[in-house]
Amino acid sequence: MKKNPYMIRVFLSEEDDCYVAEVPELKGCSGLGKTPEQALREAEKSLQGWLRVAKKEKLPIPQPIATRHGARLNLRLPQEIVARLKRDAKEHAMSVNQYLLWRLAW
């Protein structure tokens, strides 16, 4: 399977008693699992299906946030904040750049 350019957000849903992995850019695209890894695998399958159907039906497919070109922003932050951002990005299975972009965009 080729590398997925879309951001996938993984979180624990206490209401559903499982992990949820969602692709915020693609409405309704998500996966569930007993572990974050399982939810992520299910979301990746869902993503491939979502894209396949959209292409077949000639529906618009949003460009992944990660591939959109933007302006550069250099920002100095305290080490504690950077450490927390790295930890949070890892928890959401994202790069720090993707995570920051997602947090700023939503």
Backbone as JSON, one array per atom type, in Angstrom:
{
  "sequence": "MKKNPYMIRVFLSEEDDCYVAEVPELKGCSGLGKTPEQALREAEKSLQGWLRVAKKEKLPIPQPIATRHGARLNLRLPQEIVARLKRDAKEHAMSVNQYLLWRLAW",
  "N": [[0.85, -1.18, 0.0], [0.55, 2.21, -0.86], [2.06, 5.19, 0.57], [0.02, 7.05, 2.71], [-1.25, 10.24, 2.14], [-3.02, 11.69, 3.64], [-4.07, 13.13, 6.73], [-4.53, 11.34, 9.71], [-6.45, 11.08, 12.51], [-6.26, 9.72, 15.68], [-8.07, 8.56, 18.43], [-9.29, 7.78, 21.75], [-12.49, 6.62, 22.24], [-14.6, 6.89, 24.74], [-17.31, 6.63, 24.9], [-17.93, 4.84, 22.82], [-16.33, 2.8, 23.57], [-13.88, 2.08, 22.35], [-11.07, 2.57, 20.11], [-10.92, 5.27, 17.84], [-10.18, 6.14, 14.56], [-9.94, 8.79, 12.52], [-10.32, 10.47, 9.38], [-10.11, 13.62, 9.0], [-10.35, 15.29, 6.76], [-11.86, 13.95, 4.91], [-15.07, 13.45, 4.72], [-16.88, 11.35, 6.86], [-15.06, 9.28, 6.76], [-13.48, 6.82, 8.47], [-12.15, 4.6, 11.04], [-12.48, 1.86, 13.34], [-11.23, 0.32, 16.36], [-9.87, -2.05, 18.75], [-7.4, -1.34, 19.6], [-5.12, 1.46, 19.15], [-3.55, 1.03, 16.88], [-4.99, -0.91, 15.45], [-7.32, 0.54, 14.86], [-6.2, 2.51, 13.25], [-5.3, 0.97, 11.05], [-7.79, 0.12, 10.08], [-8.9, 2.6, 9.39], [-7.21, 3.32, 7.32], [-7.9, 1.4, 5.42], [-10.54, 2.19, 5.03], [-10.09, 4.72, 3.99], [-8.89, 4.14, 1.49], [-11.06, 2.9, 0.25], [-12.91, 5.03, 0.3], [-11.67, 6.88, -1.41], [-11.62, 5.37, -3.77], [-14.38, 5.06, -4.37], [-15.1, 7.78, -4.62], [-13.6, 8.52, -6.88], [-14.72, 6.79, -8.8], [-17.37, 7.69, -8.84], [-16.93, 10.21, -9.69], [-16.64, 12.32, -7.86], [-15.71, 15.27, -6.0], [-12.41, 15.33, -4.7], [-10.81, 16.17, -1.84], [-7.74, 17.99, -1.59], [-4.95, 16.74, 0.15], [-4.09, 18.17, 3.29], [-1.42, 18.09, 4.02], [-0.07, 18.22, 1.59], [-0.53, 20.66, 0.58], [0.81, 23.73, -0.36], [2.31, 26.26, 1.54], [2.97, 29.29, 3.34], [6.06, 29.85, 5.03], [6.7, 29.54, 8.48], [8.53, 30.52, 11.13], [9.07, 29.81, 14.45], [9.82, 30.41, 17.77], [9.72, 28.45, 20.59], [9.17, 27.56, 24.04], [11.03, 24.84, 25.46], [9.47, 22.98, 26.88], [6.95, 23.22, 25.76], [7.43, 22.44, 23.12], [8.19, 19.78, 23.56], [5.76, 18.76, 24.54], [4.14, 19.15, 22.27], [5.39, 17.41, 20.45], [4.93, 14.98, 21.73], [2.11, 14.91, 21.72], [1.65, 14.93, 18.95], [2.77, 12.49, 18.22], [1.07, 10.78, 19.6], [-1.22, 11.13, 18.1], [-0.47, 9.98, 15.79], [0.88, 11.56, 13.86], [3.05, 13.8, 12.05], [4.96, 16.45, 13.58], [4.59, 18.85, 12.21], [2.23, 18.3, 10.71], [0.47, 17.86, 12.83], [0.47, 20.38, 14.16], [-0.57, 21.98, 12.1], [-3.09, 20.8, 11.81], [-4.17, 21.34, 14.37], [-4.22, 24.13, 14.29], [-5.91, 24.56, 12.14], [-8.38, 23.5, 12.85]],
  "CA": [[0.0, 0.0, 0.0], [1.37, 3.41, -0.9], [1.95, 6.06, 1.74], [-1.19, 7.86, 2.77], [-0.93, 11.66, 2.35], [-4.03, 12.32, 4.48], [-3.9, 13.11, 8.17], [-5.46, 10.47, 10.41], [-6.5, 11.41, 13.94], [-6.65, 8.56, 16.47], [-8.41, 8.91, 19.8], [-10.09, 6.82, 22.48], [-13.88, 7.02, 22.44], [-15.16, 6.21, 25.91], [-18.71, 6.35, 24.57], [-17.97, 3.64, 21.98], [-15.44, 1.82, 24.2], [-12.89, 1.63, 21.39], [-10.29, 3.65, 19.5], [-11.45, 5.77, 16.58], [-9.21, 6.8, 13.7], [-10.73, 9.5, 11.52], [-9.65, 11.29, 8.38], [-10.95, 14.82, 9.06], [-10.53, 15.93, 5.46], [-12.77, 13.15, 4.1], [-16.28, 13.29, 5.54], [-17.35, 9.99, 7.09], [-13.98, 8.3, 6.6], [-12.91, 6.5, 9.78], [-12.0, 3.19, 11.38], [-12.58, 1.57, 14.77], [-10.44, -0.83, 16.78], [-9.6, -2.22, 20.18], [-6.12, -0.68, 19.84], [-4.91, 2.55, 18.19], [-3.0, 0.47, 15.64], [-6.08, -1.55, 14.72], [-8.18, 1.62, 14.35], [-5.46, 3.14, 12.15], [-5.37, 0.07, 9.89], [-9.16, 0.18, 9.57], [-9.08, 3.9, 8.75], [-6.48, 3.29, 6.05], [-8.76, 0.65, 4.49], [-11.68, 3.06, 4.75], [-9.58, 5.79, 3.14], [-8.74, 3.61, 0.13], [-12.42, 2.72, -0.26], [-13.49, 6.35, 0.11], [-11.08, 7.45, -2.63], [-12.06, 4.56, -4.92], [-15.77, 5.43, -4.67], [-15.12, 9.17, -5.1], [-13.11, 8.53, -8.27], [-15.71, 6.11, -9.64], [-18.55, 8.55, -8.94], [-16.46, 11.52, -10.13], [-16.88, 13.28, -6.78], [-14.49, 16.04, -5.68], [-11.53, 14.74, -3.69], [-10.01, 17.25, -1.25], [-6.29, 17.86, -1.58], [-4.48, 16.57, 1.52], [-3.49, 19.35, 3.91], [0.04, 17.93, 4.04], [0.52, 18.5, 0.28], [-0.79, 22.06, 0.21], [1.97, 24.58, -0.11], [1.95, 27.46, 2.28], [4.07, 30.15, 3.76], [6.91, 29.32, 6.09], [6.57, 30.24, 9.75], [9.52, 30.13, 12.12], [8.53, 30.19, 15.74], [10.58, 29.93, 18.92], [8.84, 28.03, 21.68], [9.86, 26.94, 25.16], [11.27, 23.4, 25.28], [8.37, 22.21, 27.44], [5.85, 23.22, 24.78], [7.86, 21.61, 21.99], [8.11, 18.39, 24.02], [4.34, 18.4, 24.59], [3.66, 19.05, 20.9], [5.93, 16.17, 19.89], [4.21, 13.88, 22.38], [0.73, 14.92, 21.2], [1.7, 14.54, 17.54], [3.02, 11.05, 18.19], [-0.17, 10.15, 20.07], [-2.19, 11.21, 17.01], [0.17, 9.37, 14.61], [1.13, 12.62, 12.88], [4.29, 14.55, 12.21], [4.71, 17.67, 14.35], [4.03, 19.84, 11.28], [0.84, 17.95, 10.43], [-0.3, 18.07, 14.05], [0.29, 21.82, 14.36], [-1.49, 22.45, 11.06], [-4.41, 20.31, 12.17], [-4.63, 22.08, 15.54], [-4.5, 25.51, 13.89], [-7.0, 24.58, 11.16], [-9.66, 23.06, 13.43]],
  "C": [[0.89, 1.24, 0.0], [1.1, 4.3, 0.32], [0.74, 6.97, 1.63], [-0.83, 9.32, 3.02], [-1.92, 12.37, 3.27], [-3.71, 12.14, 5.96], [-4.96, 12.2, 8.77], [-5.34, 10.76, 11.9], [-7.02, 10.18, 14.69], [-6.93, 9.01, 17.9], [-9.26, 7.81, 20.43], [-11.49, 7.39, 22.66], [-14.43, 6.22, 23.61], [-16.61, 5.82, 25.64], [-18.84, 5.05, 23.78], [-17.11, 2.51, 22.54], [-14.46, 1.21, 23.19], [-12.09, 2.85, 20.9], [-10.94, 4.0, 18.16], [-10.3, 6.44, 15.84], [-10.02, 7.47, 12.59], [-9.84, 10.31, 10.59], [-10.48, 12.56, 8.27], [-11.24, 15.46, 7.7], [-11.55, 15.21, 4.57], [-13.98, 12.78, 4.94], [-16.71, 11.82, 5.62], [-16.29, 8.91, 6.99], [-13.33, 8.05, 7.96], [-12.76, 5.0, 9.94], [-12.06, 3.04, 12.89], [-11.7, 0.37, 15.1], [-10.25, -0.88, 18.27], [-8.29, -1.57, 20.58], [-6.0, 0.48, 18.86], [-4.41, 2.03, 16.84], [-4.09, -0.18, 14.79], [-7.01, -0.5, 14.11], [-7.5, 2.3, 13.16], [-5.5, 2.27, 10.9], [-6.76, 0.11, 9.25], [-9.44, 1.51, 8.85], [-8.36, 3.94, 7.4], [-7.25, 2.51, 4.99], [-9.94, 1.51, 4.06], [-11.28, 4.18, 3.79], [-9.46, 5.32, 1.69], [-10.11, 3.41, -0.52], [-13.09, 4.06, -0.58], [-12.99, 6.96, -1.2], [-11.53, 6.7, -3.87], [-13.48, 4.94, -5.34], [-15.85, 6.86, -5.23], [-14.65, 9.26, -6.54], [-14.14, 7.93, -9.22], [-16.93, 7.0, -9.88], [-18.23, 9.97, -9.41], [-16.81, 12.64, -9.14], [-15.59, 14.05, -6.5], [-13.71, 15.37, -4.55], [-10.66, 15.87, -3.13], [-8.51, 16.96, -1.32], [-5.84, 17.7, -0.13], [-3.81, 17.83, 2.05], [-1.97, 19.28, 3.82], [0.7, 18.27, 2.7], [0.25, 19.92, -0.19], [0.43, 22.89, 0.56], [1.53, 25.85, 0.59], [3.19, 28.26, 2.61], [4.84, 29.48, 4.89], [6.74, 30.18, 7.33], [7.62, 29.68, 10.71], [9.08, 30.68, 13.46], [9.4, 29.59, 16.84], [9.62, 29.64, 20.05], [9.67, 27.47, 22.82], [9.96, 25.43, 24.95], [10.11, 22.55, 25.79], [7.2, 22.12, 26.45], [6.2, 22.35, 23.59], [7.76, 20.13, 22.37], [6.66, 17.92, 24.05], [3.76, 18.24, 23.19], [4.14, 17.77, 20.23], [5.18, 14.96, 20.44], [2.79, 13.77, 21.83], [0.68, 14.48, 19.74], [1.88, 13.03, 17.41], [1.76, 10.29, 18.59], [-1.24, 10.12, 18.98], [-1.63, 10.63, 15.71], [0.39, 10.38, 13.49], [2.55, 13.16, 13.08], [3.95, 15.8, 13.03], [4.09, 18.73, 13.44], [2.57, 19.56, 10.99], [-0.03, 18.24, 11.65], [-0.57, 19.55, 14.29], [-0.69, 22.4, 13.34], [-2.91, 22.04, 11.38], [-4.98, 21.1, 13.34], [-4.99, 23.53, 15.17], [-5.72, 25.59, 12.97], [-8.35, 24.25, 11.79], [-9.94, 23.86, 14.61]]
}
